[in-house]
Amino acid sequence: MNLFGMGTFEILTILVVATLVFGPNKIPEFARKAGEFLRSFRRVTTDMTKEFTKAIDSSPTKPSDKK
């Protein structure tokens, strides 16, 4: 398993440390907040990509040099 360039051992180590530091009750809350952040970040980047694509598609093209 390779998530964000980390292996299984690294992910498990992070989860164990997070559980020890924050407690098992706070982990779902942090996961929910992280999910909300990622969802909003994807929405913003998708909207920006659509706007850039629309602006590029609607921009005037160069006149051709046909003579």
C-alpha positions as CSV (number, residue, x, y, z in Angstrom):
1,M,0.0,0.0,0.0
2,N,1.4,3.4,-1.0
3,L,-0.6,6.5,0.1
4,F,1.1,9.9,-0.4
5,G,4.4,8.2,-0.8
6,M,4.1,6.5,2.6
7,G,4.0,2.7,3.3
8,T,1.8,0.8,5.6
9,F,4.2,1.0,8.5
10,E,4.4,4.8,8.3
11,I,0.6,5.2,8.1
12,L,0.1,2.9,11.1
13,T,2.8,4.8,13.1
14,I,1.1,8.1,12.4
15,L,-2.3,6.7,13.4
16,V,-0.9,5.3,16.7
17,V,0.9,8.6,17.6
18,A,-2.3,10.6,16.7
19,T,-4.4,8.3,18.9
20,L,-1.9,8.7,21.8
21,V,-1.7,12.5,21.5
22,F,-5.3,13.4,20.8
23,G,-7.2,10.4,22.2
24,P,-9.5,8.0,20.3
25,N,-12.5,10.3,20.6
26,K,-10.9,13.1,18.6
27,I,-9.7,11.0,15.6
28,P,-13.2,10.8,13.9
29,E,-13.6,14.6,14.3
30,F,-10.2,15.2,12.7
31,A,-11.0,12.8,9.9
32,R,-14.3,14.5,9.2
33,K,-12.6,17.9,9.1
34,A,-9.9,16.6,6.8
35,G,-12.6,15.2,4.5
36,E,-14.5,18.5,4.4
37,F,-11.3,20.3,3.6
38,L,-10.4,18.0,0.8
39,R,-13.9,18.1,-0.6
40,S,-14.0,21.9,-0.6
41,F,-10.4,22.0,-2.1
42,R,-11.4,19.7,-4.9
43,R,-14.5,21.8,-5.6
44,V,-12.5,25.1,-5.8
45,T,-9.8,23.5,-8.0
46,T,-12.5,22.1,-10.3
47,D,-14.3,25.4,-10.5
48,M,-11.0,27.2,-11.3
49,T,-10.2,24.7,-14.0
50,K,-13.6,25.1,-15.6
51,E,-13.2,28.9,-15.6
52,F,-9.7,28.8,-17.1
53,T,-10.9,26.3,-19.8
54,K,-13.9,28.6,-20.6
55,A,-11.7,31.6,-20.8
56,I,-9.2,29.9,-23.1
57,D,-11.9,28.5,-25.3
58,S,-13.6,31.9,-25.6
59,S,-10.4,33.9,-26.3
60,P,-10.1,35.2,-29.8
61,T,-7.7,33.3,-32.0
62,K,-4.8,34.7,-33.8
63,P,-5.6,35.9,-37.3
64,S,-4.1,33.7,-40.0
65,D,-1.5,35.0,-42.3
66,K,-3.1,33.8,-45.5
67,K,-2.3,35.9,-48.5
